[in-house]
Amino acid sequence: MKCVFCGGKLKKENVTFTYEDEDKYLFVEDVPAEVCTSCGEKTYSPSVTDDLLRFARNEFQPARTIEVPIFNFVERV
Ligand SMILES: [Zn+2]
């Protein structure tokens, strides 16, 4: 299989998937993906994509929780 964006070679790798939706932000670690060795684009299989949506719907408990500081560039104190 080749990268759909640049035609580069893909290699299997476990990556961290990031989900962002308004005030919701989550990371899923150790996700099996095909990563392009040229442009870095990540491709997930259909079954992995289905599972990732289940994480986004809070169907699982997080393994751990981290605190993320939010800064404002204009209103910095
Ligand atoms: Zn690529």
N, CA, C, O and the ligand as a Tripos MOL2 file, in Angstrom:
@<TRIPOS>MOLECULE
protein
  309   307    78     0     0
PROTEIN
NO_CHARGES

@<TRIPOS>ATOM
      1 N           0.8440   -1.2050    0.0000 N.3       1 MET1
      2 CA          0.0000    0.0000    0.0000 C.3       1 MET1
      3 C           0.8800    1.2570    0.0000 C.2       1 MET1
      4 O           1.9220    1.2960    0.6540 O.2       1 MET1
      5 N           0.4510    2.2690   -0.7340 N.am      2 LYS2
      6 CA          1.2030    3.5140   -0.8100 C.3       2 LYS2
      7 C           0.3830    4.6650   -0.2350 C.2       2 LYS2
      8 O          -0.8460    4.6130   -0.1900 O.2       2 LYS2
      9 N           1.0900    5.7040    0.2030 N.am      3 CYS3
     10 CA          0.4290    6.8880    0.7570 C.3       3 CYS3
     11 C          -0.4870    7.5110   -0.2950 C.2       3 CYS3
     12 O          -0.0660    7.7400   -1.4290 O.2       3 CYS3
     13 N          -1.7490    7.7880    0.0810 N.am      4 VAL4
     14 CA         -2.7010    8.3640   -0.8790 C.3       4 VAL4
     15 C          -2.3770    9.8260   -1.1720 C.2       4 VAL4
     16 O          -2.8480   10.3780   -2.1660 O.2       4 VAL4
     17 N          -1.5780   10.4530   -0.3150 N.am      5 PHE5
     18 CA         -1.2650   11.8770   -0.5030 C.3       5 PHE5
     19 C          -0.0350   12.0950   -1.3680 C.2       5 PHE5
     20 O          -0.0500   12.9250   -2.2770 O.2       5 PHE5
     21 N           1.0420   11.3450   -1.0850 N.am      6 CYS6
     22 CA          2.2900   11.6120   -1.8080 C.3       6 CYS6
     23 C           2.8490   10.3860   -2.5120 C.2       6 CYS6
     24 O           3.8480   10.4970   -3.2230 O.2       6 CYS6
     25 N           2.2300    9.2120   -2.3360 N.am      7 GLY7
     26 CA          2.7310    8.0040   -2.9800 C.3       7 GLY7
     27 C           3.9370    7.3930   -2.2780 C.2       7 GLY7
     28 O           4.5640    6.4710   -2.7990 O.2       7 GLY7
     29 N           4.2600    7.9110   -1.0940 N.am      8 GLY8
     30 CA          5.4030    7.4160   -0.3280 C.3       8 GLY8
     31 C           5.1480    6.0460    0.2730 C.2       8 GLY8
     32 O           4.0270    5.5370    0.2460 O.2       8 GLY8
     33 N           6.2060    5.4550    0.8150 N.am      9 LYS9
     34 CA          6.0890    4.1360    1.4220 C.3       9 LYS9
     35 C           5.4390    4.2270    2.7990 C.2       9 LYS9
     36 O           5.6790    5.1690    3.5550 O.2       9 LYS9
     37 N           4.6010    3.2150    3.1120 N.am     10 LEU10
     38 CA          3.9510    3.1820    4.4110 C.3      10 LEU10
     39 C           4.6150    2.1370    5.2910 C.2      10 LEU10
     40 O           5.0220    1.0770    4.8160 O.2      10 LEU10
     41 N           4.7210    2.4460    6.5820 N.am     11 LYS11
     42 CA          5.1930    1.4200    7.5040 C.3      11 LYS11
     43 C           4.2710    1.3500    8.7170 C.2      11 LYS11
     44 O           3.7370    2.3560    9.1820 O.2      11 LYS11
     45 N           4.1040    0.1220    9.2100 N.am     12 LYS12
     46 CA          3.2410   -0.0950   10.3700 C.3      12 LYS12
     47 C           3.8980    0.4860   11.6090 C.2      12 LYS12
     48 O           5.0820    0.2680   11.8650 O.2      12 LYS12
     49 N           3.1040    1.2320   12.3750 N.am     13 GLU13
     50 CA          3.6390    1.8580   13.5730 C.3      13 GLU13
     51 C           2.4940    2.0970   14.5470 C.2      13 GLU13
     52 O           1.3560    2.3140   14.1320 O.2      13 GLU13
     53 N           2.7950    2.0570   15.8400 N.am     14 ASN14
     54 CA          1.7890    2.4270   16.8210 C.3      14 ASN14
     55 C           1.9110    3.9180   17.1140 C.2      14 ASN14
     56 O           2.9750    4.4020   17.4980 O.2      14 ASN14
     57 N           0.8160    4.6310   16.9280 N.am     15 VAL15
     58 CA          0.8610    6.0900   17.0610 C.3      15 VAL15
     59 C          -0.1220    6.5630   18.1340 C.2      15 VAL15
     60 O          -0.9390    5.7920   18.6370 O.2      15 VAL15
     61 N          -0.0220    7.8350   18.4650 N.am     16 THR16
     62 CA         -0.9840    8.4470   19.3780 C.3      16 THR16
     63 C          -1.9850    9.2330   18.5500 C.2      16 THR16
     64 O          -1.6130   10.1510   17.8190 O.2      16 THR16
     65 N          -3.2570    8.8720   18.6660 N.am     17 PHE17
     66 CA         -4.3310    9.5410   17.9320 C.3      17 PHE17
     67 C          -4.8620   10.6820   18.7900 C.2      17 PHE17
     68 O          -5.0810   10.5150   19.9890 O.2      17 PHE17
     69 N          -5.0660   11.8370   18.1770 N.am     18 THR18
     70 CA         -5.5760   13.0000   18.8950 C.3      18 THR18
     71 C          -6.9690   13.3330   18.3830 C.2      18 THR18
     72 O          -7.1840   13.4380   17.1750 O.2      18 THR18
     73 N          -7.9100   13.5000   19.2990 N.am     19 TYR19
     74 CA         -9.2730   13.8610   18.9200 C.3      19 TYR19
     75 C          -9.6130   15.2150   19.5210 C.2      19 TYR19
     76 O          -9.3610   15.4570   20.7010 O.2      19 TYR19
     77 N         -10.1850   16.0960   18.7100 N.am     20 GLU20
     78 CA        -10.4940   17.4450   19.1650 C.3      20 GLU20
     79 C         -11.8810   17.8260   18.7010 C.2      20 GLU20
     80 O         -12.1830   17.7310   17.5120 O.2      20 GLU20
     81 N         -12.7310   18.2570   19.6210 N.am     21 ASP21
     82 CA        -14.0720   18.6780   19.2690 C.3      21 ASP21
     83 C         -14.5340   19.6960   20.2880 C.2      21 ASP21
     84 O         -14.8930   19.3360   21.4090 O.2      21 ASP21
     85 N         -14.5290   20.9730   19.9090 N.am     22 GLU22
     86 CA        -14.8430   22.0830   20.8090 C.3      22 GLU22
     87 C         -14.0640   21.9660   22.1070 C.2      22 GLU22
     88 O         -12.8380   22.0770   22.0830 O.2      22 GLU22
     89 N         -14.7280   21.7440   23.2480 N.am     23 ASP23
     90 CA        -14.0120   21.7060   24.5130 C.3      23 ASP23
     91 C         -13.5530   20.3030   24.8950 C.2      23 ASP23
     92 O         -13.0940   20.0640   26.0120 O.2      23 ASP23
     93 N         -13.6850   19.3930   23.9550 N.am     24 LYS24
     94 CA        -13.2910   18.0260   24.2490 C.3      24 LYS24
     95 C         -11.9910   17.7040   23.5290 C.2      24 LYS24
     96 O         -11.8300   17.9820   22.3410 O.2      24 LYS24
     97 N         -11.0810   17.1190   24.2670 N.am     25 TYR25
     98 CA         -9.7690   16.8280   23.7060 C.3      25 TYR25
     99 C          -9.3160   15.5160   24.2850 C.2      25 TYR25
    100 O          -9.2890   15.3650   25.5070 O.2      25 TYR25
    101 N          -8.9580   14.5620   23.4550 N.am     26 LEU26
    102 CA         -8.4640   13.3110   24.0150 C.3      26 LEU26
    103 C          -7.3920   12.6760   23.1520 C.2      26 LEU26
    104 O          -7.3090   12.8930   21.9440 O.2      26 LEU26
    105 N          -6.5840   11.8900   23.8190 N.am     27 PHE27
    106 CA         -5.5020   11.1720   23.1540 C.3      27 PHE27
    107 C          -5.7540    9.6830   23.3000 C.2      27 PHE27
    108 O          -6.1950    9.2270   24.3550 O.2      27 PHE27
    109 N          -5.4820    8.9320   22.2640 N.am     28 VAL28
    110 CA         -5.5210    7.4730   22.3530 C.3      28 VAL28
    111 C          -4.1250    6.9770   21.9640 C.2      28 VAL28
    112 O          -3.6740    7.1620   20.8340 O.2      28 VAL28
    113 N          -3.4550    6.3430   22.9300 N.am     29 GLU29
    114 CA         -2.0940    5.8720   22.6870 C.3      29 GLU29
    115 C          -2.0770    4.4630   22.1040 C.2      29 GLU29
    116 O          -3.0420    3.7090   22.2260 O.2      29 GLU29
    117 N          -0.9600    4.1280   21.4700 N.am     30 ASP30
    118 CA         -0.7220    2.7790   20.9380 C.3      30 ASP30
    119 C          -1.7500    2.3450   19.8980 C.2      30 ASP30
    120 O          -2.2070    1.2020   19.9100 O.2      30 ASP30
    121 N          -2.1120    3.2560   19.0020 N.am     31 VAL31
    122 CA         -3.0690    2.9320   17.9410 C.3      31 VAL31
    123 C          -2.3070    2.3890   16.7210 C.2      31 VAL31
    124 O          -1.4090    3.0600   16.2120 O.2      31 VAL31
    125 N          -2.6570    1.1800   16.2480 N.am     32 PRO32
    126 CA         -1.9700    0.6560   15.0690 C.3      32 PRO32
    127 C          -2.3330    1.4600   13.8270 C.2      32 PRO32
    128 O          -3.5120    1.6400   13.5230 O.2      32 PRO32
    129 N          -1.3170    1.9450   13.1050 N.am     33 ALA33
    130 CA         -1.5540    2.7700   11.9190 C.3      33 ALA33
    131 C          -0.5050    2.4510   10.8680 C.2      33 ALA33
    132 O           0.5100    1.8110   11.1460 O.2      33 ALA33
    133 N          -0.7750    2.9140    9.6500 N.am     34 GLU34
    134 CA          0.2300    2.8770    8.5850 C.3      34 GLU34
    135 C           0.7180    4.3140    8.4610 C.2      34 GLU34
    136 O          -0.0700    5.2150    8.1740 O.2      34 GLU34
    137 N           2.0090    4.5320    8.6740 N.am     35 VAL35
    138 CA          2.5450    5.8880    8.6450 C.3      35 VAL35
    139 C           3.4260    6.0660    7.4190 C.2      35 VAL35
    140 O           4.2920    5.2340    7.1470 O.2      35 VAL35
    141 N           3.2040    7.1590    6.6720 N.am     36 CYS36
    142 CA          3.9870    7.4410    5.4660 C.3      36 CYS36
    143 C           5.3990    7.8620    5.8660 C.2      36 CYS36
    144 O           5.5800    8.7430    6.7070 O.2      36 CYS36
    145 N           6.3970    7.2240    5.2530 N.am     37 THR37
    146 CA          7.7810    7.5500    5.6000 C.3      37 THR37
    147 C           8.2210    8.8750    4.9700 C.2      37 THR37
    148 O           9.2490    9.4310    5.3560 O.2      37 THR37
    149 N           7.4400    9.3900    3.9930 N.am     38 SER38
    150 CA          7.7990   10.6650    3.3620 C.3      38 SER38
    151 C           7.1090   11.8590    4.0070 C.2      38 SER38
    152 O           7.7760   12.8080    4.4190 O.2      38 SER38
    153 N           5.7660   11.8220    4.0990 N.am     39 CYS39
    154 CA          5.0500   13.0110    4.5870 C.3      39 CYS39
    155 C           4.5090   12.8470    5.9990 C.2      39 CYS39
    156 O           4.0270   13.8180    6.5830 O.2      39 CYS39
    157 N           4.5750   11.6340    6.5690 N.am     40 GLY40
    158 CA          4.1410   11.4420    7.9550 C.3      40 GLY40
    159 C           2.6500   11.2560    8.1220 C.2      40 GLY40
    160 O           2.1720   11.1180    9.2480 O.2      40 GLY40
    161 N           1.8930   11.2490    7.0170 N.am     41 GLU41
    162 CA          0.4460   11.0650    7.1000 C.3      41 GLU41
    163 C           0.1190    9.6900    7.6860 C.2      41 GLU41
    164 O           0.7220    8.6820    7.3160 O.2      41 GLU41
    165 N          -0.8620    9.6690    8.6200 N.am     42 LYS42
    166 CA         -1.2410    8.4070    9.2570 C.3      42 LYS42
    167 C          -2.5310    7.8830    8.6450 C.2      42 LYS42
    168 O          -3.4870    8.6330    8.4510 O.2      42 LYS42
    169 N          -2.5490    6.5910    8.3430 N.am     43 THR43
    170 CA         -3.7530    5.9600    7.8060 C.3      43 THR43
    171 C          -4.1870    4.8570    8.7650 C.2      43 THR43
    172 O          -3.3710    4.0470    9.2040 O.2      43 THR43
    173 N          -5.4880    4.8340    9.0860 N.am     44 TYR44
    174 CA         -6.0230    3.8150    9.9810 C.3      44 TYR44
    175 C          -6.9390    2.8790    9.1940 C.2      44 TYR44
    176 O          -7.6340    3.3000    8.2690 O.2      44 TYR44
    177 N          -6.9280    1.6170    9.5750 N.am     45 SER45
    178 CA         -7.8320    0.6640    8.9170 C.3      45 SER45
    179 C          -9.2660    0.9800    9.3460 C.2      45 SER45
    180 O          -9.4750    1.6070   10.3850 O.2      45 SER45
    181 N         -10.2760    0.5420    8.5400 N.am     46 PRO46
    182 CA        -11.6740    0.8390    8.8900 C.3      46 PRO46
    183 C         -12.0620    0.3620   10.2990 C.2      46 PRO46
    184 O         -12.8040    1.0490   11.0000 O.2      46 PRO46
    185 N         -11.5630   -0.8150   10.7130 N.am     47 SER47
    186 CA        -11.9480   -1.3130   12.0410 C.3      47 SER47
    187 C         -11.3120   -0.4750   13.1500 C.2      47 SER47
    188 O         -11.9230   -0.2520   14.1960 O.2      47 SER47
    189 N         -10.0640   -0.0060   12.9120 N.am     48 VAL48
    190 CA         -9.4090    0.8640   13.8950 C.3      48 VAL48
    191 C         -10.1510    2.2060   13.9710 C.2      48 VAL48
    192 O         -10.3420    2.7520   15.0580 O.2      48 VAL48
    193 N         -10.5690    2.7350   12.8070 N.am     49 THR49
    194 CA        -11.3160    3.9950   12.7770 C.3      49 THR49
    195 C         -12.6170    3.8650   13.5840 C.2      49 THR49
    196 O         -12.9750    4.7680   14.3400 O.2      49 THR49
    197 N         -13.3150    2.7430   13.4180 N.am     50 ASP50
    198 CA        -14.5410    2.5000   14.1910 C.3      50 ASP50
    199 C         -14.2560    2.5340   15.6870 C.2      50 ASP50
    200 O         -15.0000    3.1430   16.4550 O.2      50 ASP50
    201 N         -13.1690    1.8710   16.0950 N.am     51 ASP51
    202 CA        -12.8100    1.8530   17.5070 C.3      51 ASP51
    203 C         -12.4460    3.2480   18.0120 C.2      51 ASP51
    204 O         -12.7820    3.6080   19.1400 O.2      51 ASP51
    205 N         -11.7580    4.0360   17.1760 N.am     52 LEU52
    206 CA        -11.3690    5.3870   17.5940 C.3      52 LEU52
    207 C         -12.6060    6.2370   17.8670 C.2      52 LEU52
    208 O         -12.6080    7.0540   18.7880 O.2      52 LEU52
    209 N         -13.6680    6.0470   17.0620 N.am     53 LEU53
    210 CA        -14.9110    6.7840   17.2880 C.3      53 LEU53
    211 C         -15.5460    6.3800   18.6130 C.2      53 LEU53
    212 O         -16.1980    7.1910   19.2700 O.2      53 LEU53
    213 N         -15.3510    5.1250   19.0000 N.am     54 ARG54
    214 CA        -15.8960    4.6690   20.2810 C.3      54 ARG54
    215 C         -15.1870    5.3630   21.4420 C.2      54 ARG54
    216 O         -15.8090    5.6660   22.4600 O.2      54 ARG54
    217 N         -13.8690    5.6170   21.2880 N.am     55 PHE55
    218 CA        -13.1510    6.3710   22.3260 C.3      55 PHE55
    219 C         -13.7210    7.7910   22.4090 C.2      55 PHE55
    220 O         -13.9120    8.3310   23.4990 O.2      55 PHE55
    221 N         -13.9900    8.3870   21.2370 N.am     56 ALA56
    222 CA        -14.5150    9.7510   21.1890 C.3      56 ALA56
    223 C         -15.8960    9.8300   21.8380 C.2      56 ALA56
    224 O         -16.2770   10.8830   22.3510 O.2      56 ALA56
    225 N         -16.6460    8.7320   21.8200 N.am     57 ARG57
    226 CA        -17.9750    8.7090   22.4400 C.3      57 ARG57
    227 C         -17.9130    8.3000   23.9120 C.2      57 ARG57
    228 O         -18.9430    8.0050   24.5180 O.2      57 ARG57
    229 N         -16.7110    8.2800   24.4850 N.am     58 ASN58
    230 CA        -16.5200    7.9390   25.9050 C.3      58 ASN58
    231 C         -16.9960    6.5400   26.2730 C.2      58 ASN58
    232 O         -17.5420    6.3350   27.3560 O.2      58 ASN58
    233 N         -16.7930    5.5810   25.3810 N.am     59 GLU59
    234 CA        -17.2300    4.2200   25.6970 C.3      59 GLU59
    235 C         -16.2160    3.4760   26.5590 C.2      59 GLU59
    236 O         -16.4890    2.3850   27.0600 O.2      59 GLU59
    237 N         -15.0350    4.0860   26.7260 N.am     60 PHE60
    238 CA        -14.0000    3.4360   27.5390 C.3      60 PHE60
    239 C         -13.5240    4.3860   28.6290 C.2      60 PHE60
    240 O         -13.6940    5.6020   28.5350 O.2      60 PHE60
    241 N         -12.9220    3.8070   29.6660 N.am     61 GLN61
    242 CA        -12.3240    4.6120   30.7250 C.3      61 GLN61
    243 C         -10.9010    4.9890   30.2990 C.2      61 GLN61
    244 O         -10.1900    4.1630   29.7260 O.2      61 GLN61
    245 N         -10.4790    6.2390   30.5770 N.am     62 PRO62
    246 CA         -9.1010    6.5990   30.2310 C.3      62 PRO62
    247 C          -8.0870    5.8420   31.1010 C.2      62 PRO62
    248 O          -8.3380    5.5900   32.2800 O.2      62 PRO62
    249 N          -6.9480    5.4840   30.5100 N.am     63 ALA63
    250 CA         -5.8820    4.8010   31.2480 C.3      63 ALA63
    251 C          -5.2680    5.7500   32.2680 C.2      63 ALA63
    252 O          -4.8830    5.3360   33.3610 O.2      63 ALA63
    253 N          -5.1780    7.0340   31.8990 N.am     64 ARG64
    254 CA         -4.6920    8.0550   32.8220 C.3      64 ARG64
    255 C          -5.1860    9.3990   32.3280 C.2      64 ARG64
    256 O          -5.6120    9.5300   31.1800 O.2      64 ARG64
    257 N          -5.1290   10.3960   33.1950 N.am     65 THR65
    258 CA         -5.5890   11.7340   32.8390 C.3      65 THR65
    259 C          -4.4600   12.7250   33.0960 C.2      65 THR65
    260 O          -3.7850   12.6550   34.1230 O.2      65 THR65
    261 N          -4.2590   13.6450   32.1600 N.am     66 ILE66
    262 CA         -3.2360   14.6770   32.3690 C.3      66 ILE66
    263 C          -3.8890   16.0480   32.4150 C.2      66 ILE66
    264 O          -4.9810   16.2510   31.8850 O.2      66 ILE66
    265 N          -3.2040   16.9830   33.0570 N.am     67 GLU67
    266 CA         -3.7080   18.3420   33.1490 C.3      67 GLU67
    267 C          -3.0450   19.1590   32.0450 C.2      67 GLU67
    268 O          -1.8220   19.1430   31.9040 O.2      67 GLU67
    269 N          -3.8520   19.8700   31.2630 N.am     68 VAL68
    270 CA         -3.3090   20.6340   30.1420 C.3      68 VAL68
    271 C          -3.5270   22.1260   30.3690 C.2      68 VAL68
    272 O          -4.6740   22.5720   30.4150 O.2      68 VAL68
    273 N          -2.4460   22.9210   30.5140 N.am     69 PRO69
    274 CA         -2.6270   24.3620   30.6970 C.3      69 PRO69
    275 C          -3.0470   25.0300   29.3860 C.2      69 PRO69
    276 O          -2.4950   24.7330   28.3260 O.2      69 PRO69
    277 N          -4.0130   25.9210   29.4650 N.am     70 ILE70
    278 CA         -4.4670   26.6570   28.2780 C.3      70 ILE70
    279 C          -4.0060   28.1100   28.4140 C.2      70 ILE70
    280 O          -4.3770   28.7910   29.3690 O.2      70 ILE70
    281 N          -3.2130   28.5770   27.4790 N.am     71 PHE71
    282 CA         -2.7460   29.9560   27.4930 C.3      71 PHE71
    283 C          -3.4910   30.7570   26.4420 C.2      71 PHE71
    284 O          -4.0110   30.2060   25.4720 O.2      71 PHE71
    285 N          -3.5360   32.0710   26.6480 N.am     72 ASN72
    286 CA         -4.0960   32.9390   25.6290 C.3      72 ASN72
    287 C          -3.0000   33.8890   25.1700 C.2      72 ASN72
    288 O          -2.4330   34.6210   25.9820 O.2      72 ASN72
    289 N          -2.7040   33.8830   23.9040 N.am     73 PHE73
    290 CA         -1.5840   34.6570   23.3700 C.3      73 PHE73
    291 C          -1.7660   36.1530   23.6180 C.2      73 PHE73
    292 O          -0.8060   36.8470   23.9510 O.2      73 PHE73
    293 N          -2.9980   36.6540   23.4580 N.am     74 VAL74
    294 CA         -3.2710   38.0820   23.5780 C.3      74 VAL74
    295 C          -3.4130   38.5070   25.0340 C.2      74 VAL74
    296 O          -2.8280   39.4970   25.4730 O.2      74 VAL74
    297 N          -4.2100   37.7280   25.7770 N.am     75 GLU75
    298 CA         -4.4600   38.0830   27.1750 C.3      75 GLU75
    299 C          -3.5040   37.3750   28.1110 C.2      75 GLU75
    300 O          -3.9340   36.7920   29.1060 O.2      75 GLU75
    301 N          -2.2310   37.4140   27.8170 N.am     76 ARG76
    302 CA         -1.2780   36.7070   28.6740 C.3      76 ARG76
    303 C          -1.0460   37.4780   29.9700 C.2      76 ARG76
    304 O          -0.9980   38.7080   29.9790 O.2      76 ARG76
    305 N          -0.9030   36.7360   31.0530 N.am     77 VAL77
    306 CA         -0.6760   37.3670   32.3710 C.3      77 VAL77
    307 C           0.6580   36.9260   32.9550 C.2      77 VAL77
    308 O           1.0220   37.3490   34.0520 O.2      77 VAL77
    309 ZN          2.8210   10.5360    2.1890 Zn       78 ZN78
@<TRIPOS>BOND
     1     1     2 1
     2     2     3 1
     3     3     4 2
     4     3     5 am
     5     5     6 1
     6     6     7 1
     7     7     8 2
     8     7     9 am
     9     9    10 1
    10    10    11 1
    11    11    12 2
    12    11    13 am
    13    13    14 1
    14    14    15 1
    15    15    16 2
    16    15    17 am
    17    17    18 1
    18    18    19 1
    19    19    20 2
    20    19    21 am
    21    21    22 1
    22    22    23 1
    23    23    24 2
    24    23    25 am
    25    25    26 1
    26    26    27 1
    27    27    28 2
    28    27    29 am
    29    29    30 1
    30    30    31 1
    31    31    32 2
    32    31    33 am
    33    33    34 1
    34    34    35 1
    35    35    36 2
    36    35    37 am
    37    37    38 1
    38    38    39 1
    39    39    40 2
    40    39    41 am
    41    41    42 1
    42    42    43 1
    43    43    44 2
    44    43    45 am
    45    45    46 1
    46    46    47 1
    47    47    48 2
    48    47    49 am
    49    49    50 1
    50    50    51 1
    51    51    52 2
    52    51    53 am
    53    53    54 1
    54    54    55 1
    55    55    56 2
    56    55    57 am
    57    57    58 1
    58    58    59 1
    59    59    60 2
    60    59    61 am
    61    61    62 1
    62    62    63 1
    63    63    64 2
    64    63    65 am
    65    65    66 1
    66    66    67 1
    67    67    68 2
    68    67    69 am
    69    69    70 1
    70    70    71 1
    71    71    72 2
    72    71    73 am
    73    73    74 1
    74    74    75 1
    75    75    76 2
    76    75    77 am
    77    77    78 1
    78    78    79 1
    79    79    80 2
    80    79    81 am
    81    81    82 1
    82    82    83 1
    83    83    84 2
    84    83    85 am
    85    85    86 1
    86    86    87 1
    87    87    88 2
    88    87    89 am
    89    89    90 1
    90    90    91 1
    91    91    92 2
    92    91    93 am
    93    93    94 1
    94    94    95 1
    95    95    96 2
    96    95    97 am
    97    97    98 1
    98    98    99 1
    99    99   100 2
   100    99   101 am
   101   101   102 1
   102   102   103 1
   103   103   104 2
   104   103   105 am
   105   105   106 1
   106   106   107 1
   107   107   108 2
   108   107   109 am
   109   109   110 1
   110   110   111 1
   111   111   112 2
   112   111   113 am
   113   113   114 1
   114   114   115 1
   115   115   116 2
   116   115   117 am
   117   117   118 1
   118   118   119 1
   119   119   120 2
   120   119   121 am
   121   121   122 1
   122   122   123 1
   123   123   124 2
   124   123   125 am
   125   125   126 1
   126   126   127 1
   127   127   128 2
   128   127   129 am
   129   129   130 1
   130   130   131 1
   131   131   132 2
   132   131   133 am
   133   133   134 1
   134   134   135 1
   135   135   136 2
   136   135   137 am
   137   137   138 1
   138   138   139 1
   139   139   140 2
   140   139   141 am
   141   141   142 1
   142   142   143 1
   143   143   144 2
   144   143   145 am
   145   145   146 1
   146   146   147 1
   147   147   148 2
   148   147   149 am
   149   149   150 1
   150   150   151 1
   151   151   152 2
   152   151   153 am
   153   153   154 1
   154   154   155 1
   155   155   156 2
   156   155   157 am
   157   157   158 1
   158   158   159 1
   159   159   160 2
   160   159   161 am
   161   161   162 1
   162   162   163 1
   163   163   164 2
   164   163   165 am
   165   165   166 1
   166   166   167 1
   167   167   168 2
   168   167   169 am
   169   169   170 1
   170   170   171 1
   171   171   172 2
   172   171   173 am
   173   173   174 1
   174   174   175 1
   175   175   176 2
   176   175   177 am
   177   177   178 1
   178   178   179 1
   179   179   180 2
   180   179   181 am
   181   181   182 1
   182   182   183 1
   183   183   184 2
   184   183   185 am
   185   185   186 1
   186   186   187 1
   187   187   188 2
   188   187   189 am
   189   189   190 1
   190   190   191 1
   191   191   192 2
   192   191   193 am
   193   193   194 1
   194   194   195 1
   195   195   196 2
   196   195   197 am
   197   197   198 1
   198   198   199 1
   199   199   200 2
   200   199   201 am
   201   201   202 1
   202   202   203 1
   203   203   204 2
   204   203   205 am
   205   205   206 1
   206   206   207 1
   207   207   208 2
   208   207   209 am
   209   209   210 1
   210   210   211 1
   211   211   212 2
   212   211   213 am
   213   213   214 1
   214   214   215 1
   215   215   216 2
   216   215   217 am
   217   217   218 1
   218   218   219 1
   219   219   220 2
   220   219   221 am
   221   221   222 1
   222   222   223 1
   223   223   224 2
   224   223   225 am
   225   225   226 1
   226   226   227 1
   227   227   228 2
   228   227   229 am
   229   229   230 1
   230   230   231 1
   231   231   232 2
   232   231   233 am
   233   233   234 1
   234   234   235 1
   235   235   236 2
   236   235   237 am
   237   237   238 1
   238   238   239 1
   239   239   240 2
   240   239   241 am
   241   241   242 1
   242   242   243 1
   243   243   244 2
   244   243   245 am
   245   245   246 1
   246   246   247 1
   247   247   248 2
   248   247   249 am
   249   249   250 1
   250   250   251 1
   251   251   252 2
   252   251   253 am
   253   253   254 1
   254   254   255 1
   255   255   256 2
   256   255   257 am
   257   257   258 1
   258   258   259 1
   259   259   260 2
   260   259   261 am
   261   261   262 1
   262   262   263 1
   263   263   264 2
   264   263   265 am
   265   265   266 1
   266   266   267 1
   267   267   268 2
   268   267   269 am
   269   269   270 1
   270   270   271 1
   271   271   272 2
   272   271   273 am
   273   273   274 1
   274   274   275 1
   275   275   276 2
   276   275   277 am
   277   277   278 1
   278   278   279 1
   279   279   280 2
   280   279   281 am
   281   281   282 1
   282   282   283 1
   283   283   284 2
   284   283   285 am
   285   285   286 1
   286   286   287 1
   287   287   288 2
   288   287   289 am
   289   289   290 1
   290   290   291 1
   291   291   292 2
   292   291   293 am
   293   293   294 1
   294   294   295 1
   295   295   296 2
   296   295   297 am
   297   297   298 1
   298   298   299 1
   299   299   300 2
   300   299   301 am
   301   301   302 1
   302   302   303 1
   303   303   304 2
   304   303   305 am
   305   305   306 1
   306   306   307 1
   307   307   308 2
@<TRIPOS>SUBSTRUCTURE
     1 MET1         2 RESIDUE 1 A MET
     2 LYS2         6 RESIDUE 1 A LYS
     3 CYS3        10 RESIDUE 1 A CYS
     4 VAL4        14 RESIDUE 1 A VAL
     5 PHE5        18 RESIDUE 1 A PHE
     6 CYS6        22 RESIDUE 1 A CYS
     7 GLY7        26 RESIDUE 1 A GLY
     8 GLY8        30 RESIDUE 1 A GLY
     9 LYS9        34 RESIDUE 1 A LYS
    10 LEU10       38 RESIDUE 1 A LEU
    11 LYS11       42 RESIDUE 1 A LYS
    12 LYS12       46 RESIDUE 1 A LYS
    13 GLU13       50 RESIDUE 1 A GLU
    14 ASN14       54 RESIDUE 1 A ASN
    15 VAL15       58 RESIDUE 1 A VAL
    16 THR16       62 RESIDUE 1 A THR
    17 PHE17       66 RESIDUE 1 A PHE
    18 THR18       70 RESIDUE 1 A THR
    19 TYR19       74 RESIDUE 1 A TYR
    20 GLU20       78 RESIDUE 1 A GLU
    21 ASP21       82 RESIDUE 1 A ASP
    22 GLU22       86 RESIDUE 1 A GLU
    23 ASP23       90 RESIDUE 1 A ASP
    24 LYS24       94 RESIDUE 1 A LYS
    25 TYR25       98 RESIDUE 1 A TYR
    26 LEU26      102 RESIDUE 1 A LEU
    27 PHE27      106 RESIDUE 1 A PHE
    28 VAL28      110 RESIDUE 1 A VAL
    29 GLU29      114 RESIDUE 1 A GLU
    30 ASP30      118 RESIDUE 1 A ASP
    31 VAL31      122 RESIDUE 1 A VAL
    32 PRO32      126 RESIDUE 1 A PRO
    33 ALA33      130 RESIDUE 1 A ALA
    34 GLU34      134 RESIDUE 1 A GLU
    35 VAL35      138 RESIDUE 1 A VAL
    36 CYS36      142 RESIDUE 1 A CYS
    37 THR37      146 RESIDUE 1 A THR
    38 SER38      150 RESIDUE 1 A SER
    39 CYS39      154 RESIDUE 1 A CYS
    40 GLY40      158 RESIDUE 1 A GLY
    41 GLU41      162 RESIDUE 1 A GLU
    42 LYS42      166 RESIDUE 1 A LYS
    43 THR43      170 RESIDUE 1 A THR
    44 TYR44      174 RESIDUE 1 A TYR
    45 SER45      178 RESIDUE 1 A SER
    46 PRO46      182 RESIDUE 1 A PRO
    47 SER47      186 RESIDUE 1 A SER
    48 VAL48      190 RESIDUE 1 A VAL
    49 THR49      194 RESIDUE 1 A THR
    50 ASP50      198 RESIDUE 1 A ASP
    51 ASP51      202 RESIDUE 1 A ASP
    52 LEU52      206 RESIDUE 1 A LEU
    53 LEU53      210 RESIDUE 1 A LEU
    54 ARG54      214 RESIDUE 1 A ARG
    55 PHE55      218 RESIDUE 1 A PHE
    56 ALA56      222 RESIDUE 1 A ALA
    57 ARG57      226 RESIDUE 1 A ARG
    58 ASN58      230 RESIDUE 1 A ASN
    59 GLU59      234 RESIDUE 1 A GLU
    60 PHE60      238 RESIDUE 1 A PHE
    61 GLN61      242 RESIDUE 1 A GLN
    62 PRO62      246 RESIDUE 1 A PRO
    63 ALA63      250 RESIDUE 1 A ALA
    64 ARG64      254 RESIDUE 1 A ARG
    65 THR65      258 RESIDUE 1 A THR
    66 ILE66      262 RESIDUE 1 A ILE
    67 GLU67      266 RESIDUE 1 A GLU
    68 VAL68      270 RESIDUE 1 A VAL
    69 PRO69      274 RESIDUE 1 A PRO
    70 ILE70      278 RESIDUE 1 A ILE
    71 PHE71      282 RESIDUE 1 A PHE
    72 ASN72      286 RESIDUE 1 A ASN
    73 PHE73      290 RESIDUE 1 A PHE
    74 VAL74      294 RESIDUE 1 A VAL
    75 GLU75      298 RESIDUE 1 A GLU
    76 ARG76      302 RESIDUE 1 A ARG
    77 VAL77      306 RESIDUE 1 A VAL
    78 ZN78       309 GROUP 0 **** ****
